[in-house]
Amino acid sequence: MRRHLSSGLFVKLPPLSVLVVSSAIFVSFLATMTTSSVRTSLTPPVAKKVEHTMELFSDLRVDNYYWLRDDSRSDPQVLSHLEQENDYTNFLMSGTKKFEQELYAEIRGRIKEDDISAPERKGEYYYYTRTLEGKEYVQHCRRLVPNGEAPHSVHDTMPLGPDAPPEHVILDENIKAHSHAYYGIATFKVSPNSKLVAYAEDTKGNEIYTVYVIDAQTGVPVGQPLLSVTSYLEWAGNEALAYITMDATLRPDKAWLHKLGTEQSSDSCLYHEKDDMFSLELQASESKQFLFVASESKTTRFNFYLDALRPEGGLVVLTPRQNGIDTFVSHRGNHFFIQRRSDQFFNSEVIACSVQNTSETTVLLPHRESIKIQDICLFKDHLVVHEREDGLPKITVYQLPDDGQPLERLQGGRAVKFSDPTYSAHPSESEYSSSILRYSYSSMKTPPTVYDYDMKTGISVLKKTETVLGDFEESKYVTERTWASAPDGTQIPISIVYRKDIIKLDGFDPLLLYGYGSYEICIDASFKASRMSLLDRGFIYAIAHIRGGGEMGRKWYEDGKLLMKKNTFTDFIACAEYLIEKKYGSKEKLSIDGRSAGGLLIGAVLNMRPDLFKAAVAGVPFVDVLTTMLDPTIPLTTSEWEEWGDPRREEFYHYMKSYSPVDNVKAQNYPNILVTAGLNDPRVMYSEPAKFVAKLRDMKTDENILLFKCEMGAGHFSKSGRFEKLQEDAFIYSFIMKALDMIPDSSPWGLKK
């Protein structure tokens, strides 16, 4: 999933009114600086123009900034340009640095720095993560269950007193991260016998991992690490690991079996997917008896299974490859359970087949046009279905017959109840043998909350609520759900939150509108503690659940991709216009935000309706759509032709060119814009946002601010530390509030008070 990567120097100097509000201030400022330093600081970096022509279907395109692409990320000219952009951004934001630091302290002040996650019971241990005051990363910990044989209950509580079993720190990420600018663990897997741990580590942000195996008790390494792998990692019994590697374009293409204590070079390849439209995934069944290797494109998914206790038997086909059929699989007892989607069953159905005879299936949950089956989770006696209805998530629990009894169509599912008009809810990893479902819930005013749900009685027991320090009171805020009409009449849901004692809904309140709209990803209304700093300053925050996402079912996604992609952009514009019409904000107070594929959204709507917005943030944006999708050597391109289209076909070429942000920058006024990138980003190459900014600088006719910030030691998800991420929030919020003239006693752009 890319985005839920000839001649002449041209110089264009901006008007000084971009940087100062009066000549008196400017003259005073000049008096403190040398002529050369003023020129370096006040002049936006201007990328040189080197003509690069591309022709297809008798259409000639000229890309003057193609030279910014450097696959090795080591070209001195490219790195120098990126550093100049960062210096310019730092200079222009220097006038708000004091406010940014105060805002960061405020945001950090809401965080309970020393805390633990809700413990998860697995076998004879409780597992959890611990954060320490002042530390960026987590510790992975566990404690013995005092009576490990006692049945799991919703009332289980991990003992913490002096008589409790001692805490054992399996792995401290703070120690591991000490010598790295970036550090991330994507997978942390305990062996079935609880004696070993395998984890996948990334120290660059490029999502190329090294897998280590350690003794869970002593931390001593076991064997040699597995190099250059993905984060897909599962135990096959207690003495082997299954994992997946990538090809040169970072497409997961090979599944492997590794026996502990042997060299990686001797590992056996379980499957090699040679079709570059398909990528591999790996997961374990909830029962842990089988591993599943899936090969998927954007429209087709087929599966193999591997007996985890006898992995030497190799992969066996479970669901064969059939074009247009998506299948997700799991296991319980004598049956495989299969979630199946097709053009006929576009919102999915759930079927089952015998482990001994996978060709004969029984429909357990039929397809329903109004309810989308998003995921299933199996327990020894229950099936949990994560659904969506009317754009909102649902969790429905079904009782299963005793293992060995025949399966038939399920009736009378029990739904977990939720209260907010718009919210986020999803099942978490739970103990397969128990009747306890763990799920997480939040809304834009409700902090993340973990519950254990007794599937036999329907009782939910609160296990943990994220602590929000300071003067936070949930009752101060209100969430709403409303609908905007798209140009074709489709109703687009919008989630909204604001502080009810501040907001007047008179059109003068600052409004931040977020959007994504790709890959069938659902952007549900969830909580973010740092967002309170906006709400407490009178912001209204809204999410536009536009087509291309999956909020309203599979068709919602289909209607916002390929040759219908522009619906994503016009939906977003319609939401902005609706919010202005209903006086949630105004053009002068409206800011927009989107990341990755959401950054494509931001780039597209800026070209289409720049007059509608005051400020925009495009995070790691996929903005050079046509050039990227024409290059199969770039990571993710071939596997995404079914998402965006294959521009080697004329119909898609012209359609994609008509909205690709880099190709549609024009001589017009744009709002204040902040663009971000990560040098090591494998999903959206840093060069895409760099080219977008360079072309905007060359062509835009306004005097508004355009900033580009490239993280030189990170990837798609920016910096890795938890406080570093809060600092990024403070920076982005400072930019937005500066653009909206909301920072008290603020100096002009780039001038320190």
N, C-alpha and C positions, 0 to 999 in steps of 0.2 A: 504494500500500500504506500504510494508515494507521499501522499499528502494528507486516519484516526488513528529527489533530488535530481590594405593597400596604401593609405597615405594620409599624412597631414595631422598636425596638432591644432585642435580647435579650442579657443579660449573664449569663454563668455563670463563677464563679470556681472554680478547681480547689482541692482540698485542698492544704495546704502540704506534706503528706508526699510529694507528687509531686516536690518540689524540694529537700527537706532530709531528712536522716536523724535529726537530733536537734534539739530546741529550742535547745540550747546553741549549736550551729553557726549556727542561724538568727538568734538574737539577736545573736551576734557579727557576723554578716554585715550585719544591719540597721544596726548602729551606724556602719557606714562609708558608708551611703547615705541620701539624702533620702527622705522618704515618697513623693513623686511619682515618683522614679526607680525605686524598688522596685516600685511599682504598674505602671509601664510595662514593666519588664523581666521581672517574675515572672509576670505575667498573660498567658496565651495570648491571641493576637488572637481576638476574637469577631466574626465577620461579622454584620452586621445582617441581619435577616430582612425581606424584602420579598415578600409572597405573590404567587406567579405560578402560576396554575392552567392545567392542560392536560387536556383530556378527549377520549377516543377509545374507541369500542366500549363506551360507558356506564361507562368507568373514569375516575375523576377522580384526577389526580396533582397534588400541591402541591409546587412547587419554590421554597423560600424563598431560594435563593441564585442564581437565574437571573440576577440583576442583575450577577453577577461576569463574565458574558460581555460582552466589549467587542471587537468586530471591528476597531476602529481601534487598540486597545491604547494608548489615550491618555487614558482617563477618569481624572481625578485621584483619585476615590474608590477605583477598582479598583487603581490603582498604589500608592496609600497602603496599602491592605490588604496587597498583596503585599510591600511593603517592611516592614510590621510583622511579617509572618510571617518574613521573612528575618532581621530584627533579633532576634526571639524565638529562632529557630533558632541564630543566632550566640551569643546569650546562654546558652542551655542547653548548647551545646557548648563554651563557653569554658573549662569545667573540664577538658576533654580536649585543649585546643589545643596544649599543650606536647607531649603524646603524639602528636597528629596530625602536628605538624611533624617530630618524630623519625621517625615512620613514613614520612612523605613523603620525608625525606632517605634513609631506608633503601631505599625503592622506587626512587627516582631513582638511588641508588648502584649499582643493578644494571644501569643502562642505559649502554651505550657511546655517549656523546653525540656523538662525532665518528666517523661511520661512513658507508659507502655500501651501497646495495642491490646485489643480484647483477646485474651488467650484462646487459642484453638486447641481443643482436645484431639489428639491423634494417638491412638494406642495407649501406651502407659505414660505419656507425657502431655503436658500443656506446652504449646509453642507460642511465642510472641516476639515482638520486637520492642526494644527499649531505646528511647532517645535520652541524651544527657544534656544538661545545661551547657550551652555554649558550643556544643558539638554539631557538626554539619550532618553526620550520617548516623545510621542506626546500629545497634547491637542485635544480633540474632540469639535469642535465649530460649531456654526450656526449663521446666521443673517436672519432677515426677508427680504423677497423680497419687495422692496418699493411699488410696485403695484402688489400685489400677484395674481390679476386676469388677468394680461397681458399675451398674448400668449408667449410661450417659443420660443426664436429666437436664431440663432447662434451668434447674436451680443449682446446677454445679457451679462452684466458685473456686477459682484457684487460690489456695491458702497463701497468705503473705506474712503471717505472724512469725514469731521467733521459733515456734515448733514446726513450721512448715518445712518441707524438703528444700534444700538450698537451690538458689538460682545458679544455672550454669550458662555462661556465655559461650556459645558455639563459635561465633565469628563476630569480630568488632570491625565494622567497615571503616571507622575513623582511623584505626591503625593501618588497614590496608590502603586507605586513600592518601596516607600521609605524604607520599612522594609523587603524587599525581595531581595535575591541575584539574583533571576530570576523573570521576570514579562512579561506576554504576554496576550493581548486581541485578541482572534481569531475571535469573532463575535460581532458586534455592530449594533443593530437593533432598529430603531425608530418605535413606534406604528403608525398605520394608521392615528390617529388623532393628531400625533406629540406631545402628552403630556407625553409619557413614553419612556424609553429606556431600553432595555434588552441587557446585554453583558456577554460574556463568558470569564472567567479569569483563567489563569494557572500560578501558582507561583512556580512550580518545573521543568517545561520542560518535564513532563511526559505525556502531552496532555490529562490529566484528568481534566475537567473544573468544575468550580462553576459558576452558572448563577445568576446574580444580576439584579433586576429591580429597577430603580430609577425614580423619577420625573424629567423630562427633564429640567425643569426650576429651581428647587430648589436643585436637587441632593439628596433629601431625599429618603431613601430606601422604597420600596413598598413591603410589605410581606417579607417572609423568602427566603433566597437563595435556589436554586436547586443544590444539591450536586452530585458529581461523575457522570457528564454527558459528552457527546461529545460536539463539537463545532457546531453541527447541531441544529439550533434554529430559529424558525419563529413565528411571531405573527398570531394568529387566531382571527381576530377582534381586539378590543382594551382591552379586558378583559381576554384573555387566551393566552397561549403559547404552541406550540408544540415543543417537543425536543426528543432526542434519548439518550439512555443509552447503556452501554456495559456489556458483560458478563465477566467472570473471565479471559478470554484470551484477553480482550480489543477489542473484536469483537462487533461492533454496532449491537445490536440484538433486541432492543425494542423501539417502538415509543410511546410517551405519550402525553396526553393533560393535561395541568395544568391551573386551574382557579385561577387568582390572588386573594390573600387573604386566600387561603386554604393551608393546609399542603401538602407537597410533597407526603407523605404516602397515601393520598387520591386521587392522580392523577389516571386517567383512562388510561389503556394500550390500545392503538389503534391497535397495531399489534406486535406479537412476532415471529421473524424469528428463527426457531429451527434448520434449516439446517446450519451446521457450515461451509459450503462452501460459504454461502451468508452473506452479510452485508447490513445494512440499510443506506439510505441517506434521506435527507429531504430538500425540497426547495419550495419556493413560486413562483407562476406564475407571470410573469411581470404585469399582470392585477391586482394582489393581491386578486383575487376572489377565488382562489383555492390554497391549499397546496398539494404537491405531496410527497408521501412516496414511495421510490424505494427500492427494494431488488435486489442486484446484486452479481454475481460471476464474474470471468474474461471473461466468454463467454455468460452469460445470464443476462438479466435485465428486471424486470417487475414492474408495477406501480399501485398505488392506488391514488385516489384523495379524498380530504376532503374539503367540502364547508367552507371557512374561516369565513363566516358570520353565519353559522349554524353548528359549529363543533360537536355539540351533535349528529348529524346524523351519525357520524362515517365514516370510510373509505369505499370507493367503488372501485371495481376493474376497472381500465381503460385499461391496457394492461395485459393480463393473462400471467402466466409463461409458456414459451415454450422454451425448451432446444435449445440453440444456437441462440436465438433471443434477441438482445439488443434493448431496446426502451428508448428514452429520450422524455419527454413530456412537453408541455406548453399549454397556453390557450389564446384565443382571442374571445370575443363576444360569438357567438353560436357554436364555434368549439374548439376542442382540436387539437393541432398540434403535430405530432409524428415524431421524427427522428428514423428511424428503420434500424438496421444492422443485417445481417445474412450471412451465407456462400454464399448465392446466391447474396445478395446485400452487399458485404463486405466493400464497401466505403460509405454505407448508402444512403437511400432515405428519402424524407420528404413526409408524408401523412397527411391527416386531416380527422376528423370524427365529426359528430354532437354531441353536449353535450347530446342531448336526445337519440341518437342512436350510441353508440360507435362501433358497430359491422360493420357498413358500412363505408368504407374508400375511399378517393379520393387521387390519386397520384398527388402531387404538383410539386415535383422535383424528377425525376427518378434517379436511380443509374447510375453513370458514372465511368468507369474503371480508367480514368486518373485523376479524381477529387474526393478528399475525403471531405465529409461533416463532419466538426469537431464539430460544434455547431450551434444552431439557437437562435435568439433573436427576440421576437415579440413586435411590436408596434401596436397602434390602427389602423394605415393605412399601415403598412409596415412589411415585414419580412426581417431580416438581417441574412445572412448565412455566417458563418466563415468557409472557405474552405481551402484546400491545393492542390496546383497543382505544379508538378515538384519540390516538396520539399519546396515550399515557401507558406507562408500564404496569403490568399486573403479575402477581405471583399466584399460581393456582396449584393446589396439591391434590393428587389422586391416590387413593388406597389401591395397592396391587394385591392380587390373589397370592396365596402362598406359592413359593417357588416349587415348580413341578406341576402346578395346576395350569390348565389351558388359559391363555390370554384371550380376551375379547374386548369389544369396544368399551371404553371407560365412560362412566357416568358419575354425576354428582361431585364434581371437583369442588374443593373448598378454597375460596379466594382469601388471601391475606388482605386486611382492610387498611387503607391509607386515608389521610384526612385533608392534606393541602390540595388546592385546586390544580397545582402543577408541582411535580416532584421528581425525584430519582429513587429507584428501588431495584435492587438486584440481589439474587442469592450469592452467598459466599461459599468457599470450600467448607464442606461439612463432613462429619464422620459417617461413612457409608453404612455401617452396621447399626446405626442408631436411628431413632425416630425424630431427631432434632435437626431442624433446618436453621442454619444461620443466614441472616440476610442483613443488608445495610440499607439505610434510608436517610434521605436528606431532602431539603427543599432550599430555595434561595434565601430563606430566613431561618431554617432549621439546621443546626450543625449536624455533621455526619453521626449517625446513631446506629449501633449494632444491636440486633435482637437475636435471641434464640427462640424458635417457634416450635412448639410441640405439635407435630403433625397428627397425633392421635386426638388431642383435645382442642386444638385450635387456639391455644394460649400462647401469646408472645411475652417474653420476659426480657426487659432491658438489660443488656450486658455492659454497654459503654456508650457514653456520649462525648464527642470531642469537646474538650474544655476550651472555651473562648474567654480569655481574661479581659480585664478592663471593665468598662461600663456596659458591655453588650447585654441587651435584653431582647429576646426574640419578639416580645409583644410590641416593640416599637415599630416593627416592620410589617408590611403587608405584601402578599403575593397575589397576582391576578393572572388570569388567562383570557386572552381575547383573540379575535380573528380578523385578518385583513383580506381583502379581495384582490387576487391577482388579476392581471389584464384579461385572462381567459375565464375569469369568474371563480376559479378555485379558491377555497377558503384556506388561508395560511395561519396556523396557530402561532401565537406569540406569548411567551412567558415573561412576566414583568415583576419586579420587586422595587420597593422604595420605602423610605421612612415616612410613616403616615403623619407624624407631627411636624414635618418640615415641608413636604411637597404640597403644592397648591393646585397642580394640574391646570395652570393658566397659560401654558405655552412658554413660560420663561424659565422652566427648570432645565438644567443640563441633562442630556440623555446620552447614554452609551448603548449602542445596538451591536450585538454580536451575531455572527452567522458562520455556518460551515457549508453544509449541503452537498456532500459527496460520499461515495463508497457505501451507501446505505447505513452510515453511522448515525446514531441517534444522539443528539445533544440535549440531554435531559436537564431539567432545572435543578441543579445541585448547589450546595453551599460552598462558598469560598471566603475564608475569614478576612483576607486582605481587601476584598470587595467592600467590606464595611466602611473602609476609609473613604470610598466614593459616596456610598449611601448616606453616611453621616455628614457629608458636605453638600447634601442636597441633590445628588445624582439620582436619576431613574435608570435602572439597568434592565435591558430587555434582550431576549433571545428570539431570533426569527427562525422558526423551525421549517425551513424552506425545502422545496423539492430537490432531490438528489441525496438527501438523507433518508433515514428509514423510519422516521417517527410515525408516519401514517400508513405503514405497510409497504409491501414490496413494490406496488405500483407507484407509490410516492417516489421511490428511488428510480424506477424505470423512466418516469416522466421528467427526471432532472439529470439525464446522462446522454452520451452520444449526441445524436442530432436534435435532442431536446434540452441540451445543457443550458441554453439561455433562459429557460424557466427559472433556474436557480437564481440568476441575477435579477430578473424582473420581479420575482417573488420578493427578494430582499428590498428592492426599491419600493415595491408596493407596501411592504411593512413599514418602511421609513416614512412614506407619505401618509399612511394611516395614523401612525403615532403623532405626526405633526398635526394632522387634521383633528385628532381627538385631544390635542393640547397636552400631550406628554412631553413635548419639546418643540423646537423650532429649528429651521435651517442654521440659524446663528448659534444654536446650542447643541447641535447633533454631532456626535462622534461615532465612528464605526470601528470595529475590530474583528479580525479573523486571522487564523494561522494555517499554514500549509495549504491544503486545498481551499481552506477558508481565506487564505491570502490571495488565491486566484480570484475568489469572489470579490474581495476588496479592490484588487486591481481592475477587475472588469467594471464594477459599478463606478469607480472613480473616472474611468474613461467615458462611461455612458452618461452619468449624471453628477459631474463634479460640483455643480451648483447646489446640490442637496445637502452637503456635509460641510462642517467646519473643520473637522480633523479626522484623520484616519491612521490606524495602525495595521500594518500588513506584516505579520510574523512569518518568517521563513517561507515566503509566498512562492507558489508554483505559477510563475507569470510568463514564462517563455514557452508556452504550451506547444506551439507548432514546431519550433526548432527541436525541442526535446523529444517530442513524440515521433519525429522523423529520424531519430538517431538510436538504433537498437543497441548500440554499445553502452548507452547510459543505463545505470541501474534502474530497474523497474519498468523500463519503457515497453518491452514486448508484452509483459503480463498485463499492461494497462490499456492496450488497444481496445479491449472490451469495455473499458470505463469511459474513455474519451473519444475513441475512434482511431482508426488507422489512417493517417493522413497520406499514405501512399495511394489511397483511393481518392479520386478527385472530389467526390461529394464531401468527404470528411475534411479534406485539405481546406477547401474554401470556407466551410462552416467554422472550423477551428480558427482559421485566420481572422474570421469576422469578430471573434471575441478575445483572442489571446492578448493579454494586457500589453506585452512588449510591442506587439504588432499594431496596437491601436492607440498608442500615445500620440497626442496631436497638439497643435498649437492652440491651447486654450487655458483658461484659469483653472487651477487645481486648489484644493484646500491644503492646510498644513498636513504633512505626511511624515510618519516614522516607519521605516522599513528595517527589518532585522534579518540576520542570516547566521549560519554556523559554518565555519570553514570546513569542518569534517563531516558535514551533513551528507549522508548517503541517499536521502530521499529527495531532497530538493537541492541541487548543487548551488553553492553560494553565488555562482556566476549569474543565475537567473535574477535574483533581486538586485545584484550589482548592475546588470545591464538595464534593468527597469529604472533604477535611480539615475543612471547615466543619461538615458534617453529623456527622462523627465526633466533633468537639469537643462538639457539642450533645447527642449521644445516648449516647456510650459511658459505662459505669458504673465503669470502673477508674481507677486512679491512674497508669497507665503513661504513658510519654512519647509524644507525637505531634508530629512536626516536619514542616514544609513548607519546602522550599528552591526558590525560583524564580530561574533565571538570567535576569536582566533584559536581557541583550544577546546571547542565544543562542537556538537552536531545538531541534529534536528530538534532536540528537546532542550537546547540551551545548556546552561551550567547545571552541575549535578547536585551541589549542596543545597540543603533546605533553606538556609539563610540567603544563599546566593540567589535562589529563585524569588525570595521575598524582595531582595534588592532590585531585581528586574521588574517586579510589579511596581515598586516605588518609582522607578525610572519611567516606566510607561505611563503611570498615573500622573506623574509630574508633567510629562509632555502634554498629555491631554488637557490637564488643568491650565497649563501655561497657554496652550492654543486657545482655550476658552476664556482667557484672562481672568482666571479664578484664584491665582496665587497672590495672597496679600503682600503688599510692599515689594512686588517683584520688579527686578530690573528688566530692561529690554533684553531680547535674545542675545546671549553671549556677553553681557555686561554684568560684572559682579557689583552688588550694591555696596 
